[in-house]
Amino acid sequence: YNSNPEQSATAKRSNLTHGEIRSSVRLSMVKPLKSLTRTKSDVDEVSLSMMMATKDAMFDHHSFHRKASGELRERRSEREEHHPQRQACPPMKPDDETKANLGHVHYHLACLHGSERFSDMEDDEDKNGGGGGGVDVNSIVFHLAHACSLRHAAACLALGRVRAGLGSCVSPLLEMVVPIDFDSAKDLLQRCMEMTYHKGPTPAKTRAAAGCIMLQILHEEEGTTDVTLQNFLEEVLGLIRQTEKEQEELKAHHERLKRGGALHVGDRVEGNYCMEGTFYAGVLTAIDGDQYTVMYDDDGSSETLASDAVRPLVPPTATMTKHSEFGEGMSEAEALGLVNEDENCLVEVYTLQAELAEIKVRLGFPEEAASLYEQAADGAMNAGKMKTASEWSMKASELQP
């Protein structure tokens, strides 16, 4: 994807207060944007795409027989009339895995359009009025909206950022054609946070980034209660902790691949529990020839299984390929050869911990607040924010019994 010049300030935002970040969000609603020459058809196409983005894609028999306008298609072609004995197969009904793959395809196409991979196919002046170079911005919106309707997490995050006025690294041109709508942004970001793949949950890093933006929107909404903010902050902090865990698992996964894919004691694995055909996650605790002992995460129980009943646990931040028996780790960024800057959280962990501590005080949980202030102080100190760390450390001391 193309990096938005304005995204270079993302790293600096992590040092701002919530009030300053919320001001940035408000300013994004009125900042002047470079304009593109757009026809009514272009505007209508974007509007239809935005409506589609927050609705699940439907694959039903009737849809295959209607045009985009809703008009029924001809049921029989001239070719079929000459071959009346030929029977057409019924339309395929995609399963969850097929939908996930389609979502990946649409998202990748949006990114490739945004990075001008298809610029030789576009007429600069006709498509973009001279303002978009060789990028067909309508194609970016089209593919991104389709990916959202197929519940692709990164696509929902990207479009949610644009709808919130923050822009996306998919393409800076999106800000020029997609109107800001905080209700739509909330829907898209919420879809991202609730997202699951057919083989497990969406990587936590994507959901945590969506949660940080949702938090800023909730701050701006009237009537948001402390209880709502408390629950949401706890969810976002949990996702950030999960992100750190996934990064550690991905590192261990890559190290295992470097040594040829062989399993060692301490590796994260999945075992075929009681040989019933269901694999559960755990840790490999012992190897005796071709007998592997797995301690399961769920209840801490252990089971010794044959080697062919134990497989390595591939983190959700990696994808399986046919290049290796055990799976070659490949992230979304590696697949595209680009970095997804949308997944950078706008707020530091210690800032979220301090805010949650303040809310805990108001709700009457001083001990929990003290613990959070201590964690926030440690984080701020490690980040070199000595004055802030000292203030939070003093608040923690005051709240301790």
VOKE-21082 format. One line per 8 residues: number of its first residue (from 0); for each residue x, y, z of C-alpha. Coordinates in nm, 2 decimals. Layout:
BEGIN
NUM	X:Y:Z; ...;
! end
This chain:
BEGIN
0	0.00:0.00:0.00; 0.10:0.36:-0.03; 0.20:0.53:0.29; -0.01:0.84:0.37; 0.23:1.13:0.45; 0.00:1.22:0.74; 0.05:0.87:0.89; 0.41:0.97:0.98;
8	0.26:1.14:1.28; 0.11:0.82:1.41; 0.41:0.74:1.63; 0.40:1.08:1.78; 0.04:1.04:1.87; 0.13:0.77:2.12; 0.28:1.04:2.34; -0.03:1.26:2.34;
16	-0.30:1.27:2.59; -0.65:1.14:2.52; -0.78:1.50:2.49; -0.51:1.58:2.23; -0.59:1.27:2.03; -0.96:1.34:2.04; -0.89:1.69:1.92; -0.70:1.54:1.63;
24	-1.00:1.32:1.55; -1.23:1.63:1.56; -0.99:1.83:1.34; -0.99:1.55:1.08; -1.35:1.63:1.02; -1.27:1.98:0.89; -0.92:1.95:0.75; -0.90:2.06:0.38;
32	-0.86:1.77:0.14; -0.73:1.76:-0.21; -1.02:1.72:-0.44; -1.08:1.48:-0.73; -1.31:1.55:-1.02; -1.60:1.31:-0.96; -1.92:1.24:-1.15; -2.25:1.16:-1.00;
40	-2.19:0.80:-1.10; -1.87:0.80:-0.90; -2.05:0.93:-0.59; -2.33:0.68:-0.63; -2.07:0.40:-0.66; -1.90:0.50:-0.34; -2.23:0.53:-0.16; -2.34:0.18:-0.26;
48	-2.00:0.04:-0.16; -2.04:0.20:0.19; -2.38:0.05:0.23; -2.25:-0.29:0.13; -1.94:-0.27:0.36; -2.14:-0.31:0.68; -2.36:-0.59:0.56; -2.26:-0.95:0.53;
56	-2.21:-1.08:0.17; -2.51:-1.28:0.06; -2.47:-1.58:-0.17; -2.82:-1.69:-0.26; -2.97:-1.85:-0.58; -3.18:-1.54:-0.67; -2.88:-1.31:-0.66; -2.72:-1.50:-0.94;
64	-3.01:-1.43:-1.17; -3.03:-1.05:-1.11; -2.83:-0.76:-1.25; -2.68:-0.49:-1.03; -2.99:-0.28:-1.09; -3.22:-0.56:-0.96; -3.35:-0.65:-1.31; -3.39:-1.02:-1.37;
72	-3.14:-1.18:-1.61; -3.25:-1.39:-1.91; -3.28:-1.74:-1.78; -3.18:-1.91:-2.11; -2.90:-1.80:-2.35; -2.90:-1.86:-2.73; -2.64:-2.13:-2.67; -2.86:-2.31:-2.43;
80	-3.15:-2.30:-2.68; -2.95:-2.51:-2.92; -2.85:-2.76:-2.65; -3.17:-2.81:-2.45; -3.04:-3.13:-2.31; -2.75:-2.95:-2.13; -2.82:-2.90:-1.76; -2.65:-2.62:-1.56;
88	-2.50:-2.69:-1.22; -2.66:-2.51:-0.93; -2.46:-2.21:-0.80; -2.20:-2.29:-0.54; -2.27:-2.19:-0.18; -1.94:-2.07:-0.03; -1.84:-2.20:0.31; -1.66:-1.99:0.57;
96	-1.32:-2.08:0.44; -1.41:-1.97:0.09; -1.56:-1.65:0.22; -1.24:-1.58:0.41; -1.03:-1.64:0.10; -1.25:-1.41:-0.11; -1.21:-1.15:0.16; -0.83:-1.18:0.13;
104	-0.84:-1.15:-0.24; -1.06:-0.83:-0.23; -0.84:-0.67:0.03; -0.52:-0.75:-0.16; -0.67:-0.61:-0.48; -0.76:-0.29:-0.29; -0.40:-0.26:-0.16; -0.25:-0.33:-0.50;
112	-0.47:-0.07:-0.66; -0.36:0.17:-0.39; 0.00:0.11:-0.46; -0.05:0.18:-0.83; 0.03:-0.18:-0.94; -0.24:-0.14:-1.21; -0.15:0.22:-1.31; -0.07:0.12:-1.67;
120	-0.44:0.02:-1.70; -0.58:0.35:-1.59; -0.63:0.68:-1.77; -0.51:0.94:-1.53; -0.72:1.23:-1.65; -1.04:1.04:-1.71; -1.04:0.83:-1.40; -0.92:1.08:-1.15;
128	-0.95:1.43:-1.30; -0.57:1.47:-1.29; -0.56:1.44:-0.91; -0.51:1.07:-0.84; -0.21:0.98:-1.06; -0.25:0.63:-1.20; -0.48:0.51:-0.92; -0.84:0.40:-0.98;
136	-0.98:0.51:-0.64; -1.32:0.37:-0.72; -1.16:0.02:-0.75; -1.00:0.06:-0.42; -1.33:0.15:-0.25; -1.51:-0.14:-0.44; -1.26:-0.41:-0.33; -1.23:-0.27:0.02;
144	-1.61:-0.27:0.07; -1.64:-0.62:-0.07; -1.37:-0.74:0.17; -1.55:-0.57:0.46; -1.88:-0.75:0.36; -1.68:-1.07:0.38; -1.56:-0.98:0.73; -1.19:-0.93:0.65;
152	-1.05:-0.77:0.96; -0.78:-0.56:0.80; -1.03:-0.42:0.55; -1.28:-0.33:0.82; -1.00:-0.16:1.01; -0.88:0.04:0.71; -1.23:0.15:0.60; -1.32:0.22:0.97;
160	-1.02:0.45:1.00; -1.12:0.64:0.68; -1.48:0.68:0.81; -1.34:0.82:1.13; -1.13:1.07:0.95; -0.79:0.91:1.02; -0.71:0.79:0.67; -0.56:0.45:0.58;
168	-0.23:0.33:0.45; -0.42:0.14:0.18; -0.44:0.47:-0.01; -0.44:0.84:0.09; -0.70:0.90:-0.19; -0.96:0.72:0.02; -1.00:1.04:0.23; -1.10:1.24:-0.08;
176	-1.39:1.02:-0.18; -1.52:0.84:0.13; -1.72:1.07:0.36; -1.66:1.08:0.73; -1.93:0.90:0.92; -1.87:0.80:1.29; -2.17:0.57:1.31; -2.04:0.37:1.01;
184	-1.69:0.38:1.15; -1.81:0.23:1.48; -1.99:-0.05:1.29; -1.68:-0.13:1.08; -1.45:-0.12:1.38; -1.68:-0.33:1.59; -1.70:-0.59:1.31; -1.32:-0.59:1.31;
192	-1.30:-0.65:1.69; -1.56:-0.93:1.67; -1.40:-1.10:1.37; -1.31:-1.47:1.36; -1.15:-1.67:1.08; -1.28:-2.01:0.98; -0.98:-2.15:1.17; -0.97:-1.93:1.48;
200	-0.98:-1.56:1.60; -0.84:-1.27:1.40; -0.49:-1.17:1.51; -0.52:-0.95:1.82; -0.31:-0.67:1.68; -0.57:-0.58:1.42; -0.85:-0.59:1.68; -0.65:-0.39:1.93;
208	-0.59:-0.11:1.68; -0.96:-0.10:1.60; -1.03:-0.09:1.98; -0.80:0.22:2.03; -0.99:0.41:1.76; -1.33:0.30:1.90; -1.22:0.43:2.24; -1.16:0.78:2.10;
216	-1.51:0.78:1.93; -1.67:0.66:2.26; -1.50:0.95:2.44; -1.66:1.20:2.19; -2.01:1.05:2.23; -2.25:1.20:2.48; -2.39:0.96:2.74; -2.10:0.72:2.74;
224	-2.09:0.59:3.10; -1.79:0.50:3.31; -1.90:0.14:3.32; -1.90:0.13:2.94; -1.55:0.28:2.92; -1.43:0.05:3.19; -1.54:-0.26:3.01; -1.41:-0.14:2.68;
232	-1.07:-0.04:2.82; -1.04:-0.38:2.98; -1.12:-0.55:2.65; -0.86:-0.34:2.46; -0.59:-0.40:2.72; -0.66:-0.77:2.70; -0.62:-0.76:2.32; -0.29:-0.58:2.36;
240	-0.17:-0.85:2.60; -0.28:-1.11:2.35; -0.09:-0.93:2.08; 0.23:-0.96:2.28; 0.17:-1.33:2.33; 0.10:-1.38:1.96; 0.42:-1.20:1.87; 0.62:-1.43:2.10;
248	0.45:-1.74:1.95; 0.53:-1.62:1.60; 0.89:-1.57:1.69; 0.91:-1.92:1.83; 0.73:-2.05:1.52; 0.99:-1.89:1.30; 1.27:-2.03:1.51; 1.13:-2.38:1.47;
256	1.11:-2.34:1.10; 1.48:-2.23:1.09; 1.58:-2.56:1.26; 1.40:-2.76:1.00; 1.05:-2.78:1.15; 1.13:-3.05:1.41; 0.94:-3.03:1.73; 1.13:-2.97:2.06;
264	1.01:-2.98:2.42; 0.85:-2.64:2.51; 0.70:-2.59:2.16; 0.34:-2.48:2.12; 0.15:-2.77:1.96; -0.20:-2.91:1.91; -0.28:-3.26:2.02; -0.55:-3.50:1.89;
272	-0.73:-3.53:2.23; -0.81:-3.90:2.31; -0.77:-3.96:1.93; -1.13:-3.83:1.89; -1.03:-3.61:1.59; -1.04:-3.28:1.77; -0.71:-3.10:1.82; -0.65:-2.88:2.13;
280	-0.37:-2.63:2.19; -0.10:-2.70:2.45; 0.27:-2.73:2.52; 0.49:-3.02:2.43; 0.64:-3.13:2.77; 0.82:-3.46:2.68; 0.95:-3.66:2.38; 1.02:-4.03:2.41;
288	1.09:-4.18:2.06; 0.77:-4.13:1.86; 0.56:-4.07:2.18; 0.49:-3.70:2.25; 0.34:-3.57:2.58; 0.12:-3.27:2.55; -0.01:-3.05:2.84; -0.33:-2.89:2.73;
296	-0.41:-2.52:2.79; -0.77:-2.57:2.88; -0.74:-2.77:3.20; -0.37:-2.84:3.24; -0.41:-3.21:3.18; -0.14:-3.41:3.00; -0.17:-3.68:2.74; 0.09:-3.90:2.56;
304	0.02:-3.94:2.19; 0.19:-4.09:1.89; 0.39:-3.83:1.69; 0.14:-3.83:1.40; -0.13:-3.72:1.65; 0.06:-3.40:1.74; 0.11:-3.10:1.51; 0.28:-2.77:1.56;
312	0.05:-2.48:1.65; 0.07:-2.22:1.38; 0.00:-1.87:1.52; -0.29:-1.67:1.37; -0.04:-1.41:1.25; 0.11:-1.68:1.01; -0.06:-1.86:0.72; -0.01:-2.21:0.60;
320	0.17:-2.26:0.26; 0.27:-2.58:0.07; 0.64:-2.49:0.10; 0.68:-2.68:0.42; 0.53:-2.98:0.59; 0.48:-2.77:0.90; 0.37:-2.45:0.74; 0.58:-2.15:0.64;
328	0.50:-1.84:0.85; 0.37:-1.55:0.64; 0.19:-1.25:0.77; -0.04:-1.02:0.57; 0.25:-0.77:0.53; 0.48:-1.04:0.40; 0.22:-1.17:0.16; 0.19:-0.82:0.00;
336	0.55:-0.71:0.06; 0.43:-0.40:0.24; 0.38:-0.28:0.60; 0.03:-0.24:0.74; 0.06:0.09:0.93; -0.32:0.08:1.01; -0.24:-0.18:1.28; -0.04:0.07:1.49;
344	-0.22:0.15:1.81; -0.28:0.52:1.86; -0.24:0.51:2.24; 0.03:0.36:2.46; -0.05:0.08:2.70; 0.05:0.28:3.01; -0.19:0.56:2.90; -0.48:0.32:2.88;
352	-0.39:0.17:3.22; -0.39:0.51:3.38; -0.72:0.60:3.23; -0.87:0.27:3.35; -0.73:0.34:3.69; -0.90:0.68:3.70; -1.23:0.52:3.61; -1.18:0.25:3.87;
360	-1.14:0.52:4.14; -1.47:0.68:4.03; -1.65:0.35:4.04; -1.52:0.27:4.39; -1.24:0.01:4.32; -0.93:0.17:4.48; -0.72:-0.15:4.51; -0.76:-0.23:4.14;
368	-0.69:0.14:4.06; -0.37:0.13:4.27; -0.25:-0.18:4.08; -0.32:-0.02:3.75; -0.14:0.31:3.84; 0.16:0.10:3.94; 0.16:-0.08:3.61; 0.12:0.25:3.42;
376	0.40:0.41:3.62; 0.64:0.12:3.53; 0.54:0.16:3.16; 0.59:0.53:3.16; 0.93:0.50:3.33; 1.04:0.25:3.07; 0.93:0.49:2.80; 1.13:0.78:2.96;
384	0.83:0.97:3.09; 0.97:1.02:3.44; 0.74:1.31:3.55; 0.43:1.12:3.45; 0.56:0.80:3.61; 0.62:0.98:3.94; 0.26:1.13:3.94; 0.11:0.79:3.88;
392	0.33:0.62:4.14; 0.22:0.88:4.40; -0.15:0.81:4.31; -0.09:0.44:4.36; 0.06:0.50:4.70; -0.24:0.72:4.80; -0.49:0.45:4.71; -0.31:0.16:4.88;
400	-0.46:0.07:5.22;
! end
